[in-house]
Amino acid sequence: MSDNGSGGRVLPARPGDPARIGPYRVVGRLGAGGMGTVHAALAPDGTRVAVKVIHPQQAQEPEFRARFRREVDLSSRVSGPYLVPLLAADADAQTPWLATAYVPGPTLNEHVLAHGPLGGASLHALATATARALADVHRAGVVHRDVKPQNVILTPSGPRVLDFGIAHAADGTSVTRTGVMTGTPGWISPEQYRTGAAGPAGDVFAWGALVAYAATGRLPFGAGAPDVVAFRVMSGEPDLGGVPQSLRGVVERALAKDPEDRPSAAEAARECEESLAVQATQVVDAHALPTLAGDVVAAVWDVPAGADPTWHAPAGRSKRRVVGAVVLAAALVGGLAGGAVALMPSGSGGGGHAAADSATTAGPGKASASAARSGATAEQKRGADTSDGPPTAVSWAEARTAQGAGEHDVAQAMLHDEGTLDLGAGAAFTPGGVRFHPSRQEVYFSYRLSSDEAGTMYAETRIAGTMCESLRDVVLRLHPDLPYRTYVMVKEETGRDPQVTWQDDFVTNTRCTGAEDDDGEDTGSVPDWQPGDDGLAQAMIPSTDGDEIRVADRAARNIIERSNAMRRTLGTDRTLGNAQIKVGFDPGDSAMYVWSDYVRWNQEQVDTWAAMAAGVACRALVAQRDASANWPYDRYAVAEVGASGYLMVRWGTADSSTDCPA
């Protein structure tokens, strides 16, 4: 959890978020990650701060709490002009937290993706500032352990390095099959891969890779399956084509396989400062050139600043939503992604399904028929107060059509997904419309359905599951600012009043499960396994298994090839490669993960790509199982990065090739 910049974009506080953390007043969210949530907050004097609150489950682990306390103590000793300082922390609080200064601006990774590599004096300024930052960290006896583009913020006055000294605690310790590993694949030193050693020389190695990436937009050891990258780091030579000669020498030495052959961070900083001075004379008049390195960095820095809107204190919070909250973490390993917290509206039945009226109790998920058929039409009851209580035909009639780009995206995705459902030959299904009720946080979907009783139960379970998945994907991934948390199905029949048939919370129902029958058995066609951020994090960690490396590499090449063949359909503006599409394995859940870092697809394009990638992953697992009886992996998941981090799009079990997505 590292990124407290993100161009200054502050998401609204979610129900259940604290109003204050220590002395800081919470005004919104900056995001969430595997470690916890990052809140935008104001100090008593109005200073903007980023307050990172640890997940409660992490706080219950004595080892994690002790490690967090130790790292916070070390971090408090570190200071420097190119670091984001630790302002305060409470490692002994019931939920530990720490506060850092807020710095506006995009990360280096975001800038390179949006604008391309750095060049000229700005590149030399970045190399100088980041090396100086690491020198300050090392001087205090701290090792960063997670130097990478996502942990460098490009502020209006120059680069700043994030998460110094807390990366080990903040990102946790991931245990591989061969030992303990911290850091992010592609930014890990050869000695750390071999022995687990993570010292100052490892930070310098990652710094060399960072400068090469900033100069070229490419990872110096390429991308792909984590195991393949690890092999290149340990045995291959870096690709430094495009790194200017003035920096190439120090970068080459920083990327030496033997840590003894690398310069210290202070030595690298001094060498970069000399090159920066030469570059600066070409930008600033020599007589006006500042004498201090920090002033030179600011003088030559020429990187577009991200938006930095004013932070406002929140308005009073609704008192209606008082039921418990859950955190949905979409973790970027070692990075920060926006998260979502949701509450079930008061009046929801247990499990968040539609509540019945006082006369009749409906099963989970299915709404009570008497709740809708109360003898009064929607027109007769239009004047009734519907701000509380379960959704009804009245609240559906009050809801409006889509307004704004976000709601239009939601409506379009739902109508598309529901329109492609195959509910069997006996079901006559016609999608109706999508309506929105902002004050109730509800999205309504109307439909017509004709089938027998068993067919209706199956069809409505499928419709509900599809609606849930569409909303989770579009709202949580693309439009997290939208207020909606509940989806409601309304059945329309000629000659009868509209009937609410289903209600559920699409945030808390992370599996998008359907209803249960009277025997408690799930009637929906839902996988018995749920992928998540922990599994994806494990998939991003290198392994040493030869079969895994071969299967992942073959699957990645296949998916990349097909993705590029679909460029017209997907609207892709570049040729995709291992930098955007990756494959890895989570041995704990016997699952293969495929994830994409390409951010410019719309919802329909994401769905199309994910279906293709899921099919490739499924068939790859089946083929390997047929070839090796001991192959342990039989699950697959496809994830896509978006505004709120990684979101699981498709997943399933690889039973046979005939069951794989087409």
C-alpha angles and dihedrals in degrees: 000000000000120000114099095157115063092154093294095290109156119196119211117267112261126231107276095029113131119257091216136018112195107312093339127101112220114229100170145312133294093188146281138254143174091294098050143276130324114213127198107230143169126230118224089265092051096258113151115239138175112228116196116202120196120234109261091235090056090049090058091063110090092203093054093046092050091048091048091050092050094048093047089053091052092045092055088066094058125091136154142139093260098047131086102237126228107239104182142340142182111204092171097056118113085252107027118226142176132198127213132181112272115240120189123221143076123287118254088251092054092047095051092048092049103035107014130241125339119249145182120007094349091059091050090047090053092049091049096045097046093046090049090049091054091046089056091048093049092045088061092053095254130126118211096209096187111060109161140128093270089061096054118082119201102216123185090260099042145294124323126194116223135209097018110180095358101072091094092052098032097051094034127220118294115207116214127194090263102042143297122329132180127183135045125295111258092031098061122105124240092247091052091053090049103039108005091246112152112182138141091286089059090055089052090051090053089046090056090052090047094055091046090052092048090051098045109017088235133105106247092227095038128240137265135095110007091239092054091050090049091054092051092048092052098040112014136075121249121252103238098163106139097027106124117248091241089066102025096087096055092042092052091051091047089055094051113136092229112066089213089065094057125093119243116254090253091053091048090049093052092049092048091048090058091052090045091055090055091048092046093058087062091054104032127038107263092233091053095046113123117242098220120078092228091055090049091053091053092043095056099032108122109167123133110257119231123234113285108188122187116268114234129197111252124258119245112295125243114264093201098077104067106141121108123287133224130204118231105204117198097182128203105200106251092353140084127254133177114263137196133230121192140187129199111240115251109263094044116129123242111298091020096277125138112293122228126226123258093272101054135028117211127205120261113293096005114095121229112263091217090057088067100029098058094140096257125097124232090252092053092050098038092109094055121111107257099167090109136031131047122323116270140174086273095058088044090054089050093052118098136219122265120299124185131012096286096054092044089054090051093049094046093049094047095048091047095048095043091045092059096051117124105211097171135270094283097057124085104199127177121179113224122188143309122239134182131217105187098182090055093039089232135140115201127205119190124199145161120233133178119186143113119281096268092043092049092052091050093045095048091048089054092045091050094047092049092047090050093049092048092051094045090051099045101034100037097036105033108017110026091157092069111105098223122121106151132062123204129194119211120193117209122202130177111258095011136088117259112271127213104225104169141022130174143150107252093198100052091038092071093168093049088228121183132229127300122234124230091277092056094250120137110251094190126094094244128149116248091229131067122204118215149168093280091056092046090050090053090049089056091057116091120246130192099225111125095207092052091050092050095045093045093047093048093047093047092050090048093049092045092049092050092044091055091046087056095050093120092049094043095042090229113176096203143027108275123223144159090305090067104029124047139171130203143152136248106204093189093067097025089240138145115215126203116190135179128207094190106118106185103079120107122226096272091048092050090052092049093049094044092052090053093046092047091053093050092047093047094050091045090056093047092049093050092047090052089051096045124032090200095056103127102196121095104147132076137189134186120208132185128198118233144146092309099039128258116352124189108240106172133008140157149137122286100226098149138343091251089061094050119107111269 
